[in-house]
Structures are given as structure tokens and as C-alpha cells.
């Protein structure tokens, strides 16, 4: 039976099957449709218009040839073409599947590397933030201690100065009293 263009009913059936089938089957159906179209076009291009077609009829007439050798040769040629284009179609489908699988693997690998990079960036930011907090705490604590120590030194320094001032004042006072007492004794 020669291959022919699909009729309206078969197109409707293909559409109905297309909606029922999964993605894998749709890929096979679409690839097979491409193969079928290519096969029909090339088998027509390879056959001269006056040569007998698959059933032994001359194109455009109802007369059939009775020569069995030509019919067998045409049938053998048709089968070779069918095998050739079927194998080409099968290789194309397998190549698409492998390419899709490879693209999926590349996408998964890229996703994992992006996710790891983002995770690493979050860790680096957290460590930088923690380091800044620790540095701020150490700086604040050191400055606070320095100010407390300076205040204590100032307070102790003021007390010491007051002690020294009172001691000198007392010394002067006692010296002044001795001096006035010794003057009183001279009189």
C-alpha cells in the first residue's frame, strides 16, 4: 500500500491521540510525522514520473504493468528507502532524547552550582557581619575601659593634688605659726 497524505479523519484522530499521549509519545509522533513527510517527498523526487510506482501502476493512468522483475525491483527499492528513512528518523529521535537528557543534566549542574554559590555568599556575609560585630564590641569595651581608667586616674589625681595642696598649706601654716611664735618670744 503506497503512503499517502493523511486525510481529515486521520488528522483528527492524530490530534485526539496527541492530547491523550504524554510528552514522550508526542515527541515520537511529531518526529514520525517529520520522517513521513520527508520520506514521501524524497521517494517522489527519486522516482521518475513515467516509472511504475509501488503497485506497478504508471503514474496518471490506470494501466498496470505485468513485469514481475520491475515490480520486485520497485518493491525492494521502496523497502530500502523505508529502512533508510526509518533508521534516520530513529537516530534523530535518539539524538533529541540524548540532547534533552544532556541539557537537563547541564541545567541541574548549573542549578546546583548557583545554589552552592548563593549559600556560600550567605555564609560569607554572615561571617563578615559577625566579625564586624565582634570588632565593634571589642572596640567599645576597650574604649569604655580606657575612659573608666582615665576617670579613676583623674579622680585619684585630684585627690592626690588636694592632699599635696593641703599638706603644703599645712606646712606653710605651721611655718608661719612658728615664725610668728618666734617673733613673739623675742619681744
HELIX and SHEET records of a PDB file:
HELIX    1   1 UNK A    8  UNK A   20  1                                  13    
HELIX    2   2 UNK A   23  UNK A   46  1                                  24    
HELIX    3   3 UNK A   68  UNK A  186  1                                 119    
END                                                                             
